[in-house]
Amino acid sequence: MVVLDSSFLIGYHNSRDVHHAAATEAMKSVVAGEWGRALLLEYVFVEVATVLLARRGLETASTVAAGLLDSREVDFVPCSDIFVETLDAFTRQRSGALSFTDSAIVAVARNQPGTLVATFDRNLAQVEGISAVPV
């Protein structure tokens, strides 16, 4: 069994990363099952999606996110109860301005009527259906 780290996955999915070549080579072992089943922790997924959003944009981040979850070689290890709603908010955003963590805030706020979001983040405050208040 191999637990995948964000630095490995980011290196693999970002051709500009200093570790891209090594990650690409190592991914062959993961796909071939040489190290056993691959585990992807939700928290690693969150970090990968957020870093790729910042470095490569929403399209790449969303594509990688979907690919990781659909991979036959990777077992996803959930770490929270709101993951599915967060992924939906992340992939459906229009501008790519929200991190995966911000998308979790959106998911929680939308699921709890009357919930306010205390934020200074203008992008988060402008999300439809969110009631933001300054702290």
TIBAMI-285971 format. One record per atom (N, C-alpha, C): residue number from 1; residue in one letter; atom name; x negated, y, z negated. Coordinates in steps of 0.1 Angstrom, whole numbers, plus 5000, padded with zeros to 4 digits. Atoms other than C-alpha are relative to their C-alpha. Example, Ala and Ser with C-alpha at 12.3 -4.5 7.8 and 13.67 -1.06 7.14 Angstrom:
BEGIN
R   nr  rest  atom    px    py    pz
R    1     A     N  4991  4988  5000
R    1     A    CA  4877  4955  4922
R    1     A     C  4991  5012  5000
R    2     S     N  5009  4989  5000
R    2     S    CA  4863  4989  4929
R    2     S     C  5008  5011  4992
***
This chain:
BEGIN
R   nr  rest  atom    px    py    pz
R    1     M     N  4992  4988  5000
R    1     M    CA  5000  5000  5000
R    1     M     C  4991  5012  5000
R    2     V     N  5007  4988  5000
R    2     V    CA  4988  5035  5008
R    2     V     C  5009  5012  4998
R    3     V     N  4992  4988  5003
R    3     V    CA  5002  5067  4994
R    3     V     C  4994  5012  5008
R    4     L     N  5005  4990  4991
R    4     L    CA  4999  5095  5019
R    4     L     C  5000  5014  4993
R    5     D     N  5002  4987  5006
R    5     D    CA  4986  5129  5008
R    5     D     C  5003  5011  5011
R    6     S     N  4997  4989  4991
R    6     S    CA  4996  5162  5023
R    6     S     C  4988  5004  5008
R    7     S     N  5012  4996  4992
R    7     S    CA  4960  5170  5034
R    7     S     C  4998  4991  5011
R    8     F     N  5002  5009  4990
R    8     F    CA  4959  5139  5054
R    8     F     C  5011  5002  5011
R    9     L     N  4989  4998  4990
R    9     L    CA  4993  5145  5071
R    9     L     C  4999  5013  5007
R   10     I     N  5002  4986  4994
R   10     I    CA  4986  5182  5077
R   10     I     C  4989  4999  5010
R   11     G     N  5011  5001  4991
R   11     G    CA  4953  5173  5092
R   11     G     C  5004  4992  5013
R   12     Y     N  4996  5008  4988
R   12     Y    CA  4969  5147  5115
R   12     Y     C  5010  5008  5009
R   13     H     N  4990  4993  4992
R   13     H    CA  4998  5170  5126
R   13     H     C  4996  5014  5005
R   14     N     N  5004  4987  4996
R   14     N    CA  4978  5202  5130
R   14     N     C  4986  4998  5008
R   15     S     N  5012  5002  4992
R   15     S    CA  4953  5200  5159
R   15     S     C  4989  5010  4997
R   16     R     N  5010  4990  5004
R   16     R    CA  4935  5231  5145
R   16     R     C  4994  4997  4987
R   17     D     N  5006  5003  5014
R   17     D    CA  4928  5215  5111
R   17     D     C  4987  4994  5002
R   18     V     N  5014  5005  5000
R   18     V    CA  4892  5207  5103
R   18     V     C  5000  4985  4999
R   19     H     N  5000  5015  5002
R   19     H    CA  4902  5171  5095
R   19     H     C  5009  4993  5010
R   20     H     N  4991  5006  4990
R   20     H    CA  4923  5165  5126
R   20     H     C  4995  4987  5006
R   21     A     N  5006  5012  4993
R   21     A    CA  4899  5141  5143
R   21     A     C  5000  4988  4990
R   22     A     N  5000  5011  5010
R   22     A    CA  4894  5120  5111
R   22     A     C  5013  4995  4997
R   23     A     N  4986  5004  5003
R   23     A    CA  4931  5120  5103
R   23     A     C  5006  4992  5011
R   24     T     N  4995  5007  4989
R   24     T    CA  4939  5109  5138
R   24     T     C  4995  4986  5001
R   25     E     N  5006  5013  5001
R   25     E    CA  4915  5080  5135
R   25     E     C  5006  4991  4989
R   26     A     N  4994  5007  5011
R   26     A    CA  4928  5070  5101
R   26     A     C  5014  4996  5002
R   27     M     N  4986  5003  4998
R   27     M    CA  4964  5072  5112
R   27     M     C  5002  4987  5008
R   28     K     N  5000  5013  4993
R   28     K    CA  4956  5042  5135
R   28     K     C  5001  4989  4990
R   29     S     N  4999  5011  5010
R   29     S    CA  4951  5021  5104
R   29     S     C  5013  5000  4993
R   30     V     N  4987  4999  5006
R   30     V    CA  4983  5034  5088
R   30     V     C  5010  4993  5009
R   31     V     N  4990  5005  4991
R   31     V    CA  5003  5026  5119
R   31     V     C  4999  4985  5002
R   32     A     N  5003  5014  4999
R   32     A    CA  4987  4992  5122
R   32     A     C  5003  4992  4988
R   33     G     N  4997  5007  5013
R   33     G    CA  4995  4984  5086
R   33     G     C  4988  4994  4993
R   34     E     N  5012  5006  5005
R   34     E    CA  4959  4977  5078
R   34     E     C  4999  5003  4985
R   35     W     N  5001  4997  5015
R   35     W    CA  4963  4993  5043
R   35     W     C  5013  4997  4993
R   36     G     N  4987  5004  5006
R   36     G    CA  4998  4979  5037
R   36     G     C  5010  5011  5003
R   37     R     N  4990  4991  4997
R   37     R    CA  5030  4999  5036
R   37     R     C  4995  5014  4996
R   38     A     N  5004  4986  5003
R   38     A    CA  5026  5037  5036
R   38     A     C  5012  5006  4992
R   39     L     N  4990  4993  5008
R   39     L    CA  5044  5057  5009
R   39     L     C  4999  5015  5002
R   40     L     N  4999  4985  4999
R   40     L    CA  5055  5093  5014
R   40     L     C  5009  5005  4989
R   41     L     N  4992  4995  5011
R   41     L    CA  5065  5110  4982
R   41     L     C  5007  5013  5005
R   42     E     N  4993  4988  4997
R   42     E    CA  5091  5137  4985
R   42     E     C  4992  5013  4998
R   43     Y     N  5008  4988  5003
R   43     Y    CA  5068  5163  4970
R   43     Y     C  4989  5002  5010
R   44     V     N  5009  4998  4989
R   44     V    CA  5042  5156  4996
R   44     V     C  5007  5004  5013
R   45     F     N  4992  4996  4988
R   45     F    CA  5068  5159  5023
R   45     F     C  5003  5015  4999
R   46     V     N  4997  4986  5002
R   46     V    CA  5078  5193  5009
R   46     V     C  4988  5008  5003
R   47     E     N  5012  4992  4998
R   47     E    CA  5042  5205  5009
R   47     E     C  4996  5000  5015
R   48     V     N  5003  5001  4985
R   48     V    CA  5036  5192  5045
R   48     V     C  5009  5009  5008
R   49     A     N  4990  4992  4992
R   49     A    CA  5068  5209  5058
R   49     A     C  4997  5015  4998
R   50     T     N  5003  4986  5003
R   50     T    CA  5059  5242  5041
R   50     T     C  4988  5005  5006
R   51     V     N  5013  4996  4994
R   51     V    CA  5023  5243  5052
R   51     V     C  5001  5000  5015
R   52     L     N  4998  5000  4985
R   52     L    CA  5032  5233  5088
R   52     L     C  5009  5012  5005
R   53     L     N  4992  4988  4997
R   53     L    CA  5059  5260  5088
R   53     L     C  4991  5012  5001
R   54     A     N  5009  4988  5001
R   54     A    CA  5033  5286  5078
R   54     A     C  4990  5000  5011
R   55     R     N  5011  5001  4990
R   55     R    CA  5006  5274  5102
R   55     R     C  5004  4998  5014
R   56     R     N  4997  5004  4986
R   56     R    CA  5024  5260  5132
R   56     R     C  5014  5004  5004
R   57     G     N  4987  4995  4996
R   57     G    CA  5060  5274  5131
R   57     G     C  5011  4990  4997
R   58     L     N  4988  5008  5003
R   58     L    CA  5095  5260  5125
R   58     L     C  5002  4988  5009
R   59     E     N  4998  5012  4991
R   59     E    CA  5097  5238  5156
R   59     E     C  4991  4988  4996
R   60     T     N  5009  5010  5003
R   60     T    CA  5066  5219  5147
R   60     T     C  5003  4994  4986
R   61     A     N  4997  5005  5013
R   61     A    CA  5075  5217  5110
R   61     A     C  5013  4991  5000
R   62     S     N  4988  5008  4999
R   62     S    CA  5110  5204  5118
R   62     S     C  4998  4987  5007
R   63     T     N  5002  5012  4993
R   63     T    CA  5098  5179  5143
R   63     T     C  4992  4990  4992
R   64     V     N  5008  5009  5009
R   64     V    CA  5071  5165  5119
R   64     V     C  5009  4995  4989
R   65     A     N  4991  5004  5011
R   65     A    CA  5097  5164  5091
R   65     A     C  5009  4988  5005
R   66     A     N  4991  5010  4995
R   66     A    CA  5121  5144  5112
R   66     A     C  4992  4987  5003
R   67     G     N  5009  5012  4996
R   67     G    CA  5093  5121  5125
R   67     G     C  4996  4992  4988
R   68     L     N  5004  5007  5012
R   68     L    CA  5081  5113  5090
R   68     L     C  5011  4992  4994
R   69     L     N  4989  5007  5006
R   69     L    CA  5115  5104  5078
R   69     L     C  5005  4988  5009
R   70     D     N  4996  5011  4991
R   70     D    CA  5122  5082  5109
R   70     D     C  4990  4990  5002
R   71     S     N  5011  5010  4997
R   71     S    CA  5089  5064  5109
R   71     S     C  5003  4987  4993
R   72     R     N  4998  5013  5005
R   72     R    CA  5091  5027  5105
R   72     R     C  4988  4996  4991
R   73     E     N  5012  5003  5008
R   73     E    CA  5056  5026  5090
R   73     E     C  4999  5007  4986
R   74     V     N  5001  4992  5013
R   74     V    CA  5064  5050  5061
R   74     V     C  5013  4998  4992
R   75     D     N  4989  5001  5009
R   75     D    CA  5086  5044  5031
R   75     D     C  5001  5013  4992
R   76     F     N  4998  4987  5007
R   76     F    CA  5100  5076  5017
R   76     F     C  5004  4997  4985
R   77     V     N  4997  5002  5014
R   77     V    CA  5100  5079  4979
R   77     V     C  5006  5013  4995
R   78     P     N  4993  4988  5005
R   78     P    CA  5127  5104  4968
R   78     P     C  4996  5004  4986
R   79     C     N  5004  4995  5013
R   79     C    CA  5119  5126  4939
R   79     C     C  5011  5010  4994
R   80     S     N  4989  4991  5005
R   80     S    CA  5151  5148  4936
R   80     S     C  5013  4996  5006
R   81     D     N  4986  5003  4996
R   81     D    CA  5188  5146  4940
R   81     D     C  5005  5009  5011
R   82     I     N  4995  4990  4990
R   82     I    CA  5191  5176  4964
R   82     I     C  4992  4999  5013
R   83     F     N  5009  5000  4988
R   83     F    CA  5166  5165  4991
R   83     F     C  5008  5001  5013
R   84     V     N  4992  5000  4987
R   84     V    CA  5192  5158  5019
R   84     V     C  5005  5014  5003
R   85     E     N  4994  4987  4998
R   85     E    CA  5209  5192  5014
R   85     E     C  4989  5010  5003
R   86     T     N  5011  4991  4998
R   86     T    CA  5175  5209  5013
R   86     T     C  4995  4999  5014
R   87     L     N  5005  5003  4987
R   87     L    CA  5163  5193  5045
R   87     L     C  5010  5006  5010
R   88     D     N  4990  4994  4991
R   88     D    CA  5196  5204  5062
R   88     D     C  4998  5015  5001
R   89     A     N  5002  4986  5000
R   89     A    CA  5191  5240  5051
R   89     A     C  4987  5004  5007
R   90     F     N  5013  4997  4994
R   90     F    CA  5155  5240  5062
R   90     F     C  5000  4999  5015
R   91     T     N  5000  5002  4985
R   91     T    CA  5161  5226  5097
R   91     T     C  5010  5008  5007
R   92     R     N  4989  4992  4993
R   92     R    CA  5192  5247  5104
R   92     R     C  4997  5015  4999
R   93     Q     N  5003  4985  5001
R   93     Q    CA  5176  5281  5095
R   93     Q     C  4997  5005  5014
R   94     R     N  5002  4994  4986
R   94     R    CA  5174  5305  5125
R   94     R     C  4986  5005  5002
R   95     S     N  5013  4992  4998
R   95     S    CA  5141  5323  5119
R   95     S     C  4987  4993  4996
R   96     G     N  5012  5007  5005
R   96     G    CA  5117  5299  5102
R   96     G     C  4993  5008  4989
R   97     A     N  5006  4992  5011
R   97     A    CA  5112  5324  5074
R   97     A     C  5001  4994  4986
R   98     L     N  4998  5006  5013
R   98     L    CA  5123  5301  5046
R   98     L     C  4991  4988  4999
R   99     S     N  5008  5012  5003
R   99     S    CA  5099  5276  5030
R   99     S     C  5009  4989  4997
R  100     F     N  4992  5011  5005
R  100     F    CA  5111  5242  5021
R  100     F     C  5006  5002  4986
R  101     T     N  4996  4997  5014
R  101     T    CA  5113  5253  4985
R  101     T     C  5011  5010  5000
R  102     D     N  4989  4991  4999
R  102     D    CA  5134  5283  4995
R  102     D     C  5013  4994  5005
R  103     S     N  4988  5007  4995
R  103     S    CA  5157  5260  5014
R  103     S     C  5006  4991  4989
R  104     A     N  4994  5007  5011
R  104     A    CA  5162  5240  4982
R  104     A     C  5008  5009  4992
R  105     I     N  4992  4990  5007
R  105     I    CA  5173  5272  4965
R  105     I     C  5013  5002  5007
R  106     V     N  4988  4997  4992
R  106     V    CA  5198  5278  4993
R  106     V     C  5010  4988  4998
R  107     A     N  4991  5012  5002
R  107     A    CA  5211  5242  4990
R  107     A     C  5007  5000  4987
R  108     V     N  4994  5000  5013
R  108     V    CA  5217  5245  4953
R  108     V     C  5010  5011  4999
R  109     A     N  4991  4988  5001
R  109     A    CA  5233  5280  4956
R  109     A     C  5012  4997  5008
R  110     R     N  4988  5003  4992
R  110     R    CA  5256  5268  4983
R  110     R     C  5009  4990  4994
R  111     N     N  4992  5010  5006
R  111     N    CA  5267  5238  4964
R  111     N     C  5006  5003  4986
R  112     Q     N  4994  4996  5013
R  112     Q    CA  5276  5257  4932
R  112     Q     C  5006  5014  5002
R  113     P     N  4993  4987  4997
R  113     P    CA  5302  5284  4940
R  113     P     C  4997  5010  4988
R  114     G     N  5002  4989  5010
R  114     G    CA  5295  5317  4923
R  114     G     C  4985  5001  4995
R  115     T     N  5014  4999  5004
R  115     T    CA  5258  5310  4919
R  115     T     C  4993  5012  5006
R  116     L     N  5008  4989  4996
R  116     L    CA  5235  5339  4921
R  116     L     C  4985  4996  5002
R  117     V     N  5014  5003  4999
R  117     V    CA  5199  5338  4933
R  117     V     C  4992  5013  4997
R  118     A     N  5009  4989  5004
R  118     A    CA  5174  5361  4915
R  118     A     C  4987  4999  5008
R  119     T     N  5012  5000  4991
R  119     T    CA  5148  5370  4941
R  119     T     C  4996  5014  5005
R  120     F     N  5005  4988  4993
R  120     F    CA  5127  5397  4956
R  120     F     C  4997  4996  5015
R  121     D     N  5003  5005  4986
R  121     D    CA  5123  5376  4989
R  121     D     C  5012  5005  5009
R  122     R     N  4990  4994  4991
R  122     R    CA  5142  5396  5015
R  122     R     C  5006  4989  5010
R  123     N     N  4995  5011  4991
R  123     N    CA  5145  5365  5038
R  123     N     C  5010  4991  4993
R  124     L     N  4991  5008  5008
R  124     L    CA  5161  5345  5011
R  124     L     C  5012  5007  4997
R  125     A     N  4988  4992  5004
R  125     A    CA  5184  5373  5000
R  125     A     C  5009  5002  5012
R  126     Q     N  4992  4998  4988
R  126     Q    CA  5197  5376  5036
R  126     Q     C  5007  4988  5006
R  127     V     N  4994  5012  4995
R  127     V    CA  5207  5340  5040
R  127     V     C  5016  5001  4998
R  128     E     N  4986  5000  5001
R  128     E    CA  5244  5337  5048
R  128     E     C  5005  4991  4989
R  129     G     N  4995  5008  5011
R  129     G    CA  5264  5324  5018
R  129     G     C  4993  5001  4987
R  130     I     N  5008  4998  5012
R  130     I    CA  5238  5335  4993
R  130     I     C  5003  5013  4994
R  131     S     N  4998  4987  5007
R  131     S    CA  5245  5361  4967
R  131     S     C  4987  5003  4992
R  132     A     N  5013  4997  5007
R  132     A    CA  5211  5376  4957
R  132     A     C  5001  5012  4991
R  133     V     N  5001  4988  5010
R  133     V    CA  5204  5399  4928
R  133     V     C  4985  5003  4998
R  134     P     N  5014  4997  5004
R  134     P    CA  5172  5417  4921
R  134     P     C  4998  4998  4985
R  135     V     N  5003  5002  5014
R  135     V    CA  5155  5409  4889
R  135     V     C  4995  5013  4994
***
